[in-house]
Amino acid sequence: MTSLLHIARKWTVPALAALFVAGSLSTAQAASPAEDFIQSNVSRGLAILDSGEPKEQKLTDFRSFLVQLTDLKRIALYTLGPAKNAASPADVNAFVDAFKDYAFAVYETEFQQYSGQTIKVTGSLQRAAGDYLVRTVLLDPHKSNRDPIKVDFRVMGDPGHFSVVDITVEGLDLAITEQDDFQSFLAEHNNNVKQLTENLKQRAENVRSTGQIKGN
């Protein structure tokens, strides 16, 4: 099973990293509250990454930031797919917890690589009431000859109550791809959510112990 955020050194990690570690944005007034939400939170993420706090404190602050910014439970349940309907509430809750911890492990390993990157909000689209797509590009100031990476953030809610529920990088959708990945694992393991949960726990441990995402 491909790892959460590993499919994407092309997508997942750069996507959320784009949100968390962006260095500068267009100074123009945001065109919508959803755009302003992304822009202001980029600044918060950058402040955490650039702080002079000890590493462990940075990770604690970053984790709190991630919890506040994204609806990880919603993403986890989406990726679990129909299996959540047959699983017990206890098993579903355990999966959600494992999903969150695995995401934390990956981001904690990866986020420092993206310090100094910049993100520019290029526009947004309201898909439905309380459902927005914010379009951005991720720029690497140290590689001016590299084409910018297109990153779209799906933001849901109302001003003051927004959260990020999905990310698409260069057309590749995090939630859909991860759901396909989990469904493949479940198909090979008799739809056993407990086994998927244990697999995610092992992956989180491997990421933390090796500092590597590839192969988890």
PyMOL commands that set and color helices and strands:
alter all, ss='L'
color gray80, all
select helices_A, chain A and resi 7-9+12-21+33-49+55-69+72-80+83-86+89-114+174-188+193-210
alter helices_A, ss='H'
color red, helices_A
select strands_A, chain A and resi 118-128+131-139+149-156+163-169+172-173
alter strands_A, ss='S'
color yellow, strands_A
deselect
rebuild
show_as cartoon
